[in-house]
Amino acid sequence: MKIKAYAKVNIFLKVVGYDGMYHQIKSRLMKVKKLYDEIEIVESKKFNIIGDINCALRDNSVFRAYIELTNEYPDIKKWFIGKEIRINKNIPEMAGLGGG
């Protein structure tokens, strides 16, 4: 299975309030059709996440999503056994394009 994770550009952003230390916002995003990361899940001997990721695995958004998903739905962890997630980065990191 291979999917595209499109870049997003925020075309409107307004702070409408606060919730503790966080801003409450209203925003409008647009997908950038010609700029995307590719995420592929393939069969493998063990669970792994590979790609040109320039951060510690624990800081990677795909790994953090995996942790949250398996914490919330423990039975899904079995599905990930024998899968490898391959990430081909095309969206520049820290560019504010919402690749994660």
All heavy atoms as an XYZ file, in Angstrom:
814
protein
N       0.840     -1.156      0.000
C       0.000      0.000      0.000
C       0.895      1.232      0.000
O       1.821      1.333      0.782
C      -0.892     -0.023      1.249
C      -1.595      1.269      1.495
S      -2.689      1.406      2.948
C      -2.134      0.245      4.098
N       0.627      2.164     -0.924
C       1.399      3.406     -1.005
C       0.413      4.567     -1.058
O      -0.550      4.529     -1.819
C       2.284      3.413     -2.242
C       3.199      4.633     -2.324
C       3.965      4.682     -3.636
C       5.260      3.934     -3.493
N       6.163      4.147     -4.641
N       0.659      5.581     -0.227
C      -0.200      6.759     -0.212
C       0.646      8.019     -0.301
O       1.845      7.994     -0.020
C      -1.101      6.819      1.034
C      -0.252      6.915      2.304
C      -2.040      5.638      1.100
C      -1.031      7.242      3.549
N       0.000      9.113     -0.675
C       0.650     10.416     -0.726
C       0.161     11.244      0.454
O      -1.035     11.299      0.731
C       0.305     11.137     -2.028
C       0.830     10.423     -3.257
C       0.368     11.123     -4.520
C       0.863     10.366     -5.739
N       0.360     10.949     -6.988
N       1.096     11.871      1.151
C       0.780     12.802      2.236
C       1.102     14.195      1.715
O       2.263     14.605      1.679
C       1.578     12.457      3.481
N       0.093     14.902      1.277
C       0.274     16.182      0.601
C       0.692     17.295      1.560
O       0.290     17.327      2.719
C      -1.020     16.597     -0.100
C      -1.356     15.737     -1.284
C      -2.202     14.641     -1.154
C      -0.806     15.997     -2.529
C      -2.502     13.838     -2.236
C      -1.095     15.195     -3.619
C      -1.945     14.120     -3.470
O      -2.232     13.323     -4.545
N       1.462     18.227      1.028
C       1.786     19.449      1.760
C       0.514     20.279      1.866
O      -0.382     20.188      1.021
C       2.872     20.234      1.019
N       0.452     21.078      2.922
C      -0.700     21.947      3.134
C      -0.213     23.362      3.413
O       0.777     23.554      4.102
C      -1.525     21.447      4.328
C      -2.082     20.044      4.114
C      -2.659     19.458      5.373
C      -1.654     18.977      6.376
N      -0.781     17.906      6.001
N      -0.934     24.342      2.874
C      -0.608     25.741      3.098
C      -1.794     26.375      3.816
O      -2.946     26.229      3.395
C      -0.345     26.483      1.766
C      -0.122     27.962      2.008
C       0.836     25.870      1.048
N      -1.502     27.070      4.898
C      -2.535     27.762      5.652
C      -2.812     29.097      4.971
O      -1.937     29.957      4.909
C      -2.053     27.969      7.093
C      -3.192     28.167      8.038
O      -4.243     28.646      7.672
N      -2.969     27.778      9.274
N      -4.030     29.285      4.443
C      -4.346     30.531      3.745
C      -5.115     31.512      4.632
O      -5.322     32.651      4.251
C      -5.119     30.266      2.437
C      -6.438     29.551      2.709
C      -4.264     29.481      1.461
C      -7.363     29.476      1.508
N      -5.535     31.043      5.806
C      -6.256     31.895      6.741
C      -6.013     31.363      8.143
O      -6.126     30.166      8.377
C      -7.762     31.876      6.435
C      -8.602     32.537      7.489
C      -8.768     33.907      7.504
C      -9.231     31.792      8.472
C      -9.548     34.521      8.468
C     -10.003     32.390      9.445
C     -10.169     33.767      9.446
N      -5.674     32.244      9.058
C      -5.467     31.833     10.445
C      -5.856     32.982     11.356
O      -5.410     34.111     11.172
C      -4.005     31.461     10.698
C      -3.721     31.058     12.138
C      -3.859     29.551     12.282
C      -2.348     31.491     12.554
N      -6.723     32.678     12.306
C      -7.152     33.691     13.260
C      -7.200     33.074     14.650
O      -7.779     32.003     14.834
C      -8.532     34.227     12.886
C      -9.024     35.312     13.816
C     -10.363     35.849     13.365
C     -10.794     36.961     14.311
N     -12.086     37.506     13.920
N      -6.576     33.734     15.621
C      -6.653     33.298     17.007
C      -7.996     33.776     17.553
O      -8.302     34.970     17.514
C      -5.486     33.860     17.845
C      -5.634     33.468     19.307
C      -4.148     33.367     17.288
N      -8.811     32.824     18.053
C     -10.154     33.173     18.527
C     -10.301     33.030     20.039
O     -11.350     33.336     20.586
C     -11.235     32.336     17.801
C     -11.260     32.671     16.321
C     -11.037     30.850     18.032
N      -9.263     32.548     20.705
C      -9.335     32.400     22.149
C      -8.129     31.644     22.669
O      -7.163     31.400     21.941
N      -8.210     31.277     23.940
C      -7.117     30.560     24.582
C      -7.685     29.429     25.425
O      -8.782     29.523     25.967
C      -6.303     31.501     25.477
C      -5.695     32.646     24.710
C      -6.364     33.866     24.595
C      -4.474     32.504     24.083
C      -5.826     34.900     23.873
C      -3.923     33.544     23.356
C      -4.599     34.740     23.266
O      -4.062     35.765     22.547
N      -6.934     28.352     25.506
C      -7.282     27.217     26.349
C      -6.031     26.841     27.122
O      -5.178     26.102     26.612
C      -7.775     26.048     25.502
C      -8.225     24.866     26.332
O      -8.345     24.991     27.564
O      -8.465     23.792     25.746
N      -5.887     27.393     28.301
C      -4.664     27.177     29.059
C      -3.506     27.844     28.344
O      -3.519     29.033     28.090
N      -2.514     27.035     27.979
C      -1.332     27.561     27.288
C      -1.488     27.526     25.764
O      -0.581     27.911     25.048
C      -0.102     26.745     27.690
C       0.261     26.883     29.155
S       1.649     25.853     29.665
C       2.874     26.185     28.432
N      -2.624     27.044     25.262
C      -2.799     26.861     23.825
C      -3.729     27.914     23.233
O      -4.690     28.338     23.860
C      -3.371     25.468     23.533
C      -2.448     24.357     23.964
C      -2.643     23.701     25.173
C      -1.372     23.983     23.181
C      -1.789     22.690     25.589
C      -0.511     22.975     23.575
C      -0.725     22.338     24.780
O       0.122     21.340     25.172
N      -3.432     28.315     21.993
C      -4.315     29.203     21.252
C      -5.431     28.384     20.618
O      -5.178     27.313     20.073
C      -3.548     29.909     20.128
C      -2.533     30.882     20.598
N      -1.221     30.526     20.779
C      -2.632     32.188     20.933
C      -0.545     31.586     21.196
N      -1.375     32.602     21.302
N      -6.636     28.895     20.666
C      -7.732     28.323     19.894
C      -7.757     29.098     18.581
O      -7.693     30.331     18.583
C      -9.058     28.469     20.629
C      -9.109     27.662     21.905
C     -10.381     27.922     22.691
O     -10.904     29.027     22.694
N     -10.862     26.893     23.362
N      -7.828     28.362     17.470
C      -7.730     29.029     16.169
C      -8.854     28.612     15.237
O      -9.482     27.564     15.418
C      -6.381     28.738     15.478
C      -6.240     27.238     15.163
C      -5.217     29.231     16.302
C      -5.092     26.895     14.244
N      -9.082     29.445     14.257
C      -9.878     29.096     13.078
C      -8.907     29.244     11.918
O      -8.172     30.236     11.835
C     -11.063     30.033     12.898
C     -12.150     29.802     13.905
C     -13.406     30.534     13.520
C     -14.455     30.231     14.569
N     -15.697     29.832     14.026
N      -8.891     28.243     11.046
C      -7.955     28.315      9.926
C      -8.534     27.616      8.707
O      -9.480     26.841      8.799
C      -6.602     27.702     10.298
O      -6.733     26.314     10.482
N      -7.925     27.893      7.588
C      -8.303     27.264      6.318
C      -7.028     26.791      5.647
O      -6.093     27.567      5.428
C      -9.029     28.293      5.449
C      -9.370     27.855      4.070
C     -10.500     26.862      4.105
N     -10.831     26.487      2.744
C     -11.980     26.018      2.388
N     -12.938     25.888      3.253
N     -12.196     25.665      1.164
N      -6.975     25.485      5.319
C      -5.805     24.895      4.672
C      -6.136     24.536      3.236
O      -7.263     24.165      2.918
C      -5.365     23.632      5.412
C      -4.947     23.804      6.863
C      -4.737     22.444      7.512
C      -3.691     24.629      6.960
N      -5.125     24.623      2.394
C      -5.250     24.155      1.013
C      -4.157     23.120      0.749
O      -3.017     23.295      1.167
C      -5.107     25.308      0.021
C      -6.295     26.235      0.011
S      -6.189     27.452     -1.311
C      -6.261     26.428     -2.756
N      -4.519     22.066      0.054
C      -3.571     21.020     -0.320
C      -2.716     21.497     -1.490
O      -3.217     22.137     -2.418
C      -4.353     19.764     -0.714
C      -3.512     18.641     -1.246
C      -4.290     17.362     -1.440
C      -5.397     17.459     -2.411
N      -6.049     16.176     -2.702
N      -1.419     21.192     -1.437
C      -0.504     21.488     -2.537
C      -0.394     20.207     -3.363
O       0.249     19.241     -2.951
C       0.885     21.935     -2.016
C       1.816     22.230     -3.177
C       0.754     23.139     -1.095
N      -1.048     20.173     -4.514
C      -1.186     18.934     -5.283
C       0.123     18.381     -5.849
O       0.237     17.202     -6.105
C      -2.185     19.129     -6.416
C      -3.595     19.322     -5.932
C      -4.546     19.467     -7.090
C      -5.962     19.659     -6.581
N      -6.918     19.795     -7.660
N       1.108     19.244     -6.045
C       2.352     18.784     -6.666
C       3.477     18.551     -5.665
O       4.604     18.300     -6.065
C       2.802     19.781     -7.726
C       1.857     19.851     -8.906
C       2.383     20.772     -9.978
C       1.416     20.803    -11.149
N       1.896     21.649    -12.219
N       3.171     18.630     -4.360
C       4.204     18.436     -3.350
C       3.678     17.495     -2.274
O       2.687     17.808     -1.614
C       4.622     19.774     -2.744
C       5.745     19.733     -1.715
C       7.020     19.143     -2.304
C       6.009     21.128     -1.159
N       4.325     16.357     -2.132
C       3.861     15.368     -1.164
C       4.993     14.434     -0.763
O       5.969     14.251     -1.488
C       2.705     14.540     -1.747
C       3.005     13.933     -3.098
C       3.669     12.719     -3.208
C       2.651     14.595     -4.265
C       3.965     12.177     -4.438
C       2.936     14.061     -5.506
C       3.583     12.844     -5.589
O       3.873     12.306     -6.814
N       4.845     13.878      0.437
C       5.686     12.768      0.882
C       4.967     11.485      0.495
O       3.735     11.462      0.379
C       5.876     12.788      2.406
C       6.671     13.980      2.901
O       7.385     14.607      2.093
O       6.579     14.281      4.102
N       5.717     10.424      0.267
C       5.116      9.126     -0.037
C       5.325      8.195      1.147
O       6.432      8.106      1.682
C       5.746      8.520     -1.286
C       5.456      9.321     -2.533
C       6.226      8.802     -3.740
O       7.465      8.709     -3.643
O       5.577      8.501     -4.734
N       4.261      7.531      1.545
C       4.325      6.573      2.638
C       3.881      5.222      2.097
O       2.801      5.096      1.511
C       3.424      7.001      3.812
C       3.843      8.382      4.311
C       3.469      5.966      4.934
C       2.909      8.989      5.312
N       4.736      4.225      2.272
C       4.457      2.890      1.748
C       4.559      1.887      2.896
O       5.468      1.956      3.718
C       5.455      2.544      0.651
C       5.210      1.220     -0.012
C       6.158      0.954     -1.164
O       7.216      1.617     -1.249
O       5.845      0.075     -1.968
N       3.617      0.952      2.945
C       3.653     -0.123      3.931
C       3.839     -1.426      3.167
O       3.056     -1.750      2.272
C       2.360     -0.161      4.768
C       2.184      1.167      5.521
C       2.390     -1.338      5.744
C       0.890      1.291      6.272
N       4.915     -2.140      3.506
C       5.249     -3.390      2.820
C       5.472     -4.500      3.848
O       5.724     -4.239      5.023
C       6.511     -3.232      1.932
C       6.283     -2.200      0.842
C       7.723     -2.860      2.754
N       5.379     -5.733      3.378
C       5.663     -6.890      4.230
C       7.142     -6.909      4.582
O       7.985     -6.555      3.773
C       5.279     -8.188      3.521
C       3.787     -8.311      3.216
C       2.928     -8.397      4.461
O       3.356     -9.014      5.455
O       1.815     -7.835      4.435
N       7.447     -7.329      5.795
C       8.825     -7.365      6.276
C       8.947     -8.426      7.357
O       7.947     -8.983      7.797
C       9.198     -5.990      6.832
O      10.537     -5.962      7.259
N      10.165     -8.701      7.788
C      10.373     -9.686      8.852
C       9.945     -9.155     10.213
O       9.563     -9.905     11.092
C      11.829    -10.120      8.898
C      12.243    -10.913      7.678
C      13.666    -11.376      7.784
C      14.019    -12.168      6.526
N      15.384    -12.665      6.551
N      10.029     -7.816     10.395
C       9.650     -7.207     11.670
C       9.139     -5.799     11.420
O       9.322     -5.234     10.344
C      10.835     -7.180     12.634
C      11.989     -6.336     12.145
C      13.118     -6.307     13.131
C      14.202     -5.360     12.624
N      15.161     -5.033     13.636
N       8.508     -5.227     12.434
C       8.017     -3.859     12.309
C       9.192     -2.897     12.280
O      10.129     -2.996     13.070
C       7.096     -3.506     13.476
C       6.658     -2.066     13.435
C       5.754     -1.638     12.479
C       7.159     -1.148     14.333
C       5.366     -0.311     12.415
C       6.770      0.180     14.286
C       5.867      0.596     13.328
N       9.125     -1.941     11.338
C      10.196     -0.970     11.201
C       9.657      0.271     10.491
O       8.711      0.183      9.713
C      11.350     -1.567     10.401
C      12.639     -0.811     10.581
O      12.766      0.036     11.462
N      13.618     -1.102      9.746
N      10.259      1.410     10.769
C       9.978      2.646     10.046
C      11.305      3.123      9.475
O      12.264      3.308     10.221
C       9.392      3.729     10.970
C       8.062      3.260     11.566
C       9.207      5.043     10.212
C       7.479      4.199     12.600
N      11.364      3.265      8.146
C      12.610      3.704      7.520
C      12.334      4.875      6.588
O      11.213      5.085      6.145
C      13.308      2.566      6.743
C      12.434      2.068      5.588
C      13.682      1.421      7.655
C      13.184      1.187      4.616
N      13.370      5.624      6.295
C      13.267      6.739      5.363
C      14.276      7.803      5.707
O      15.040      7.680      6.661
N      14.260      8.851      4.928
C      15.187      9.954      5.143
C      14.608     10.905      6.188
O      14.194     12.014      5.902
C      15.514     10.668      3.832
C      14.286     10.951      2.980
O      13.195     10.446      3.306
O      14.421     11.683      1.998
N      14.584     10.403      7.418
C      14.018     11.124      8.560
C      15.177     11.725      9.347
O      16.088     11.021      9.758
C      13.221     10.151      9.456
C      12.128      9.468      8.651
C      12.652     10.886     10.651
C      11.540      8.261      9.331
N      15.143     13.025      9.542
C      16.244     13.708     10.210
C      15.938     14.023     11.668
O      16.196     15.126     12.143
C      16.598     15.000      9.460
C      17.172     14.705      8.101
O      17.891     13.744      7.919
N      16.848     15.538      7.137
N      15.349     13.055     12.368
C      15.075     13.238     13.791
C      15.125     11.871     14.461
O      15.119     10.842     13.796
C      13.709     13.904     14.016
S      12.302     12.908     13.494
N      15.165     11.894     15.779
C      15.109     10.644     16.526
C      13.759      9.987     16.258
O      12.744     10.670     16.089
C      15.286     10.912     18.013
N      13.735      8.663     16.208
C      12.508      7.935     15.909
C      11.379      8.359     16.840
O      10.248      8.550     16.420
C      12.746      6.422     15.999
C      11.553      5.549     15.637
C      11.118      5.774     14.197
C      11.871      4.085     15.871
N      11.673      8.540     18.123
C      10.624      8.904     19.093
C       9.995     10.268     18.773
O       8.901     10.568     19.224
C      11.170      8.890     20.511
C      12.155      9.997     20.789
C      12.697      9.960     22.210
N      13.638     11.027     22.432
C      14.905     11.008     22.112
N      15.423      9.928     21.550
N      15.688     12.036     22.347
N      10.683     11.108     17.996
C      10.173     12.425     17.629
C       9.451     12.426     16.277
O       8.864     13.440     15.891
C      11.308     13.452     17.589
C      11.953     13.644     18.946
O      11.244     13.513     19.969
O      13.169     13.917     18.994
N       9.497     11.309     15.559
C       8.888     11.222     14.231
C       7.373     11.130     14.348
O       6.841     10.372     15.150
C       9.460     10.005     13.498
C       8.838      9.830     12.140
O       7.858      9.120     12.002
N       9.406     10.485     11.151
N       6.654     11.905     13.529
C       5.193     11.939     13.625
C       4.549     10.603     13.258
O       3.516     10.241     13.819
C       4.619     13.064     12.770
O       4.997     12.916     11.425
N       5.142      9.832     12.351
C       4.589      8.522     12.004
C       4.734      7.571     13.192
O       3.793      6.851     13.544
C       5.271      7.940     10.746
C       4.817      6.514     10.475
C       4.998      8.832      9.537
N       5.894      7.583     13.840
C       6.094      6.724     15.013
C       5.170      7.148     16.156
O       4.571      6.299     16.822
C       7.553      6.766     15.469
C       7.828      5.889     16.650
C       7.819      4.514     16.523
C       8.078      6.440     17.894
C       8.064      3.694     17.620
C       8.323      5.639     18.995
C       8.319      4.255     18.856
N       5.019      8.445     16.378
C       4.130      8.910     17.445
C       2.683      8.518     17.156
O       1.929      8.147     18.069
C       4.261     10.418     17.633
C       5.606     10.799     18.225
C       5.675     12.231     18.669
N       4.978     13.141     17.766
C       5.423     14.301     17.362
N       6.583     14.745     17.767
N       4.724     15.051     16.553
N       2.273      8.564     15.891
C       0.924      8.123     15.518
C       0.767      6.626     15.782
O      -0.277      6.178     16.275
C       0.650      8.442     14.048
N       1.792      5.845     15.455
C       1.780      4.401     15.728
C       1.602      4.142     17.230
O       0.778      3.313     17.632
C       3.075      3.762     15.211
C       3.341      2.387     15.759
C       2.657      1.281     15.273
C       4.280      2.186     16.772
C       2.898      0.017     15.786
C       4.526      0.931     17.284
C       3.832     -0.149     16.791
O       4.064     -1.400     17.302
N       2.337      4.859     18.063
C       2.244      4.684     19.518
C       0.837      5.029     20.005
O       0.230      4.279     20.775
C       3.310      5.540     20.246
C       4.721      5.040     19.910
C       3.068      5.558     21.755
C       5.013      3.615     20.350
N       0.306      6.163     19.574
C      -1.040      6.574     19.996
C      -2.091      5.563     19.538
O      -3.001      5.214     20.287
C      -1.374      7.962     19.461
C      -0.578      9.069     20.103
C      -0.850      9.228     21.577
O      -2.023      9.080     22.006
O       0.102      9.487     22.336
N      -1.969      5.106     18.297
C      -2.925      4.157     17.747
C      -2.907      2.836     18.521
O      -3.955      2.300     18.887
C      -2.614      3.909     16.267
C      -3.564      3.015     15.487
C      -4.943      3.645     15.405
C      -3.018      2.778     14.086
N      -1.710      2.324     18.782
C      -1.618      1.037     19.486
C      -1.947      1.173     20.972
O      -2.376      0.199     21.589
C      -0.229      0.389     19.297
O       0.793      1.293     19.715
C      -0.011     -0.007     17.841
N      -1.769      2.349     21.550
C      -2.200      2.558     22.938
C      -3.724      2.580     23.032
O      -4.308      2.023     23.957
C      -1.635      3.858     23.507
C      -0.177      3.738     23.879
O       0.361      2.656     24.046
N       0.491      4.871     23.994
N      -4.358      3.233     22.072
C      -5.819      3.354     22.072
C      -6.507      2.053     21.653
O      -7.562      1.702     22.163
C      -6.235      4.493     21.145
C      -7.697      4.830     21.178
C      -8.154      5.495     22.470
O      -7.337      6.127     23.160
O      -9.355      5.373     22.790
N      -5.890      1.349     20.693
C      -6.453      0.101     20.163
C      -5.379     -0.989     20.202
O      -4.759     -1.291     19.181
C      -6.942      0.303     18.725
C      -7.911      1.439     18.581
C      -7.486      2.693     18.132
C      -9.250      1.279     18.915
C      -8.373      3.748     18.012
C     -10.143      2.334     18.795
C      -9.701      3.561     18.344
O     -10.584      4.602     18.231
N      -5.145     -1.597     21.365
C      -4.040     -2.562     21.523
C      -4.083     -3.736     20.540
O      -3.029     -4.222     20.120
C      -4.195     -3.051     22.963
C      -4.969     -1.981     23.659
C      -5.854     -1.369     22.626
N      -5.267     -4.168     20.139
C      -5.359     -5.320     19.230
C      -4.774     -5.038     17.848
O      -4.395     -5.958     17.133
C      -6.813     -5.771     19.080
C      -7.341     -6.410     20.354
O      -6.517     -6.803     21.211
O      -8.577     -6.517     20.493
N      -4.687     -3.770     17.454
C      -4.167     -3.432     16.121
C      -2.654     -3.659     16.027
O      -2.104     -3.766     14.937
C      -4.551     -1.998     15.719
C      -4.508     -1.848     14.192
C      -3.641     -0.983     16.371
C      -5.143     -0.595     13.678
N      -2.001     -3.758     17.174
C      -0.552     -3.969     17.179
C      -0.176     -5.241     16.405
O       0.848     -5.293     15.742
C      -0.038     -4.037     18.614
C       1.436     -3.820     18.738
C       1.821     -3.581     20.177
C       3.223     -3.016     20.218
N       3.575     -2.510     21.526
N      -1.040     -6.255     16.458
C      -0.795     -7.515     15.724
C      -0.680     -7.264     14.219
O       0.082     -7.930     13.536
C      -1.929     -8.506     15.984
C      -2.030     -8.968     17.400
C      -3.232     -9.883     17.563
C      -3.789     -9.716     18.954
N      -5.149    -10.180     19.084
N      -1.469     -6.303     13.697
C      -1.446     -6.021     12.265
C      -0.085     -5.490     11.833
O       0.374     -5.753     10.724
C      -2.533     -5.008     11.902
C      -2.607     -4.763     10.418
C      -3.306     -5.494      9.513
C      -1.929     -3.738      9.683
N      -3.104     -4.976      8.242
C      -2.267     -3.902      8.319
C      -1.072     -2.699     10.037
C      -1.788     -3.068      7.324
C      -0.599     -1.870      9.037
C      -0.957     -2.067      7.698
N       0.565     -4.726     12.702
C       1.848     -4.117     12.353
C       3.015     -5.097     12.382
O       4.074     -4.801     11.832
C       2.147     -2.933     13.290
C       1.361     -1.708     12.955
C       0.209     -1.394     13.657
C       1.756     -0.868     11.928
C      -0.517     -0.263     13.361
C       1.032      0.269     11.617
C      -0.112      0.571     12.336
N       2.837     -6.261     13.015
C       3.916     -7.255     13.044
C       4.181     -7.705     11.609
O       3.274     -8.085     10.876
C       3.531     -8.459     13.936
C       3.377     -7.989     15.378
C       4.570     -9.580     13.828
C       2.803     -9.037     16.312
N       5.434     -7.644     11.191
C       5.775     -8.041      9.825
C       5.505     -6.959      8.797
O       5.364     -7.256      7.611
N       5.415     -5.703      9.238
C       5.208     -4.587      8.314
C       6.360     -3.598      8.450
O       6.922     -3.403      9.517
C       3.906     -3.841      8.625
C       2.649     -4.672      8.581
C       2.259     -5.016      7.176
C       0.881     -5.631      7.081
N       0.706     -6.930      7.680
N       6.697     -2.980      7.336
C       7.701     -1.919      7.324
C       7.058     -0.688      6.710
O       6.418     -0.772      5.665
C       8.914     -2.355      6.503
C      10.030     -1.337      6.472
C      11.262     -1.912      5.794
O      11.331     -1.831      4.554
O      12.121     -2.443      6.515
N       7.212      0.444      7.381
C       6.685      1.706      6.868
C       7.860      2.462      6.260
O       8.823      2.776      6.949
C       6.016      2.525      7.982
C       4.859      1.725      8.602
C       5.529      3.869      7.436
C       4.235      2.371      9.815
N       7.758      2.726      4.960
C       8.816      3.442      4.246
C       8.333      4.853      3.930
O       7.258      5.037      3.367
C       9.164      2.721      2.950
C       9.702      1.327      3.180
C       9.957      0.615      1.883
N      10.451     -0.730      2.130
C      10.595     -1.655      1.198
N      10.270     -1.368     -0.054
N      11.042     -2.842      1.508
N       9.158      5.831      4.290
C       8.792      7.228      4.096
C       9.777      7.866      3.119
O      10.975      7.864      3.349
C       8.818      7.991      5.435
C       7.881      7.310      6.438
C       8.441      9.456      5.229
C       8.051      7.780      7.857
N       9.245      8.379      2.018
C      10.051      9.096      1.036
C       9.693     10.580      1.157
O       8.632     11.022      0.729
C       9.765      8.588     -0.374
C      10.593      9.303     -1.407
O      11.650      9.847     -1.124
N      10.101      9.326     -2.633
N      10.576     11.347      1.804
C      10.322     12.760      2.058
C      10.578     13.606      0.805
O      11.621     13.517      0.204
C      11.250     13.285      3.173
C      10.999     12.729      4.540
C       9.800     13.325      5.218
C       9.920     14.820      5.390
N       8.624     15.458      5.607
N       9.583     14.413      0.459
C       9.719     15.411     -0.594
C       9.425     16.812     -0.067
O       9.902     17.796     -0.608
C       8.750     15.111     -1.749
C       9.078     13.803     -2.438
O      10.195     13.612     -2.908
N       8.135     12.882     -2.468
N       8.607     16.890      0.979
C       8.269     18.172      1.592
C       9.431     18.601      2.463
O       9.881     17.836      3.327
C       6.987     18.061      2.438
C       5.816     17.582      1.577
C       6.665     19.400      3.097
C       4.568     17.246      2.362
N       9.958     19.797      2.280
C      11.077     20.250      3.115
C      10.670     20.298      4.587
O       9.580     20.758      4.929
C      11.376     21.659      2.600
C      10.724     21.754      1.270
C       9.583     20.801      1.269
N      11.545     19.799      5.434
C      11.288     19.818      6.867
C      11.309     21.236      7.396
O      12.080     22.077      6.911
C      12.321     18.974      7.596
C      12.216     17.497      7.277
C      13.216     16.665      8.033
O      13.601     17.057      9.151
O      13.606     15.632      7.502
N      10.479     21.497      8.390
C      10.421     22.795      9.075
C      10.085     23.954      8.131
O      10.443     25.087      8.381
C      11.739     23.071      9.813
C      12.197     21.968     10.731
S      11.015     21.475     11.981
C      11.106     22.858     13.056
N       9.389     23.656      7.030
C       9.032     24.694      6.053
C       7.628     25.243      6.279
O       7.162     26.090      5.535
C       9.150     24.146      4.633
N       6.933     24.711      7.292
C       5.576     25.170      7.569
C       4.568     24.702      6.554
O       3.546     25.325      6.343
N       4.837     23.564      5.905
C       3.946     23.048      4.867
C       3.111     21.861      5.341
O       2.448     21.212      4.548
C       4.756     22.650      3.617
C       5.416     23.827      2.916
C       6.366     23.344      1.831
C       4.358     24.742      2.329
N       3.146     21.575      6.618
C       2.246     20.582      7.201
C       2.438     19.178      6.705
O       1.475     18.428      6.591
N       3.650     18.764      6.415
C       3.886     17.406      5.942
C       3.525     16.336      6.955
O       3.038     15.275      6.613
N       3.776     16.620      8.221
C       3.458     15.650      9.272
C       1.988     15.390      9.365
O       1.534     14.318      9.605
